[in-house]
């Protein structure tokens, strides 16, 4: 019986150590350290056809590869509760359709997520990031509170 308890204890310690090392290696890796890095400066003045939240601003940073893997983080500041967030297809000054949904950041916090998008869409974004924008919506500005065109960053 004692031999079984020692074996069980040793197995539990080994499994715990393995789990901790896996967590440590994951947290040491930057989820935005792959693919092409994209960014957008979000502002209510960028909204069309009418202005968005005049007090709103934010930022979006992502890594995207041609296979469609996208990890991103974003934050909204100076706005009411964000109810929806998307990447839209459309040049600066043009309102376009939703291309990909994003998770919404909570007030005062950054949203962090990884997702898969269609590989064809990913390639279109990589080929012409300025033809896409990030748009965050809230109850007062359902068409868009803050917006920013995507761009490649080094």
ZIQUIDA-V688979 format. One record per residue. N is the residue number from 1. RES is the residue in one small letter. PSI is psi in degrees with one decimal (NA if undefined). NEAR is the number of other C-alpha atoms within 12 Angstrom. Layout:
n = {N;N}
res = {RES;RES}
psi = {PSI;PSI}
near = {NEAR;NEAR}
This chain:
n = {1;2;3;4;5;6;7;8;9;10;11;12;13;14;15;16;17;18;19;20;21;22;23;24;25;26;27;28;29;30;31;32;33;34;35;36;37;38;39;40;41;42;43;44;45;46;47;48;49;50;51;52;53;54;55;56;57;58;59;60;61;62;63;64;65;66;67;68;69;70;71;72;73;74;75;76;77;78;79;80;81;82;83;84;85;86;87;88;89;90;91;92;93;94;95;96;97;98;99;100;101;102;103;104;105;106;107;108;109;110;111;112;113;114;115;116;117;118;119;120;121;122;123;124;125;126;127;128;129;130;131;132;133;134;135;136;137;138;139;140;141;142;143;144;145;146;147;148;149;150;151;152;153;154}
res = {x;x;x;x;x;x;x;x;x;x;x;x;x;x;x;x;x;x;x;x;x;x;x;x;x;x;x;x;x;x;x;x;x;x;x;x;x;x;x;x;x;x;x;x;x;x;x;x;x;x;x;x;x;x;x;x;x;x;x;x;x;x;x;x;x;x;x;x;x;x;x;x;x;x;x;x;x;x;x;x;x;x;x;x;x;x;x;x;x;x;x;x;x;x;x;x;x;x;x;x;x;x;x;x;x;x;x;x;x;x;x;x;x;x;x;x;x;x;x;x;x;x;x;x;x;x;x;x;x;x;x;x;x;x;x;x;x;x;x;x;x;x;x;x;x;x;x;x;x;x;x;x;x;x}
psi = {-44.9;-38.4;-42.0;-42.2;-42.2;-40.8;-44.4;-43.4;-43.1;-42.3;-40.9;-43.1;-43.5;-43.2;-39.8;-42.6;-41.5;-43.9;-42.3;-40.6;-35.1;-42.4;-41.8;-41.6;-33.8;-45.8;-23.6;-20.4;135.6;118.6;-10.8;15.5;54.7;162.5;-159.0;132.9;131.6;151.5;161.0;136.8;115.8;134.5;145.5;-28.4;-16.7;-10.0;143.9;151.6;-10.7;162.2;148.5;-151.8;116.4;-20.0;-4.5;143.6;173.9;-176.1;156.0;131.8;133.4;161.8;132.8;136.0;168.3;-19.0;-11.1;4.3;127.2;126.0;141.4;162.6;146.7;159.6;142.8;138.9;145.0;17.0;165.5;178.9;125.9;129.0;-18.9;153.4;139.5;161.2;129.2;152.1;123.3;138.3;169.2;134.4;1.1;132.7;124.9;173.8;160.3;129.4;-36.0;134.7;152.9;157.1;151.3;135.9;141.8;157.3;127.4;9.3;155.7;140.3;135.0;128.1;160.2;143.3;168.9;131.1;164.9;133.3;-35.6;-42.1;-43.5;-43.9;-38.7;-40.6;-44.9;-35.4;-31.1;68.6;-32.7;-10.8;8.6;152.4;156.8;134.1;128.5;137.6;153.7;179.8;-39.3;-26.1;71.4;-24.3;-14.0;123.7;-44.0;149.1;150.7;136.3;142.2;148.9;154.7;137.0;147.9;NA}
near = {7;8;9;10;11;12;13;14;14;14;14;14;14;14;14;14;14;14;14;14;14;14;13;13;13;12;12;12;12;18;24;27;20;22;25;30;29;39;35;35;30;37;34;35;25;32;35;26;18;20;23;32;35;23;19;35;34;36;33;44;35;39;36;38;30;23;22;25;28;37;31;38;33;39;37;41;29;24;31;28;26;38;27;29;36;33;42;32;30;28;26;26;21;21;28;26;19;22;25;27;27;33;28;30;32;24;20;18;18;21;27;24;23;25;24;22;24;20;19;17;28;30;22;23;40;30;20;20;32;27;28;38;44;56;56;51;36;28;17;21;29;22;30;42;42;47;49;46;37;36;30;25;20;13}
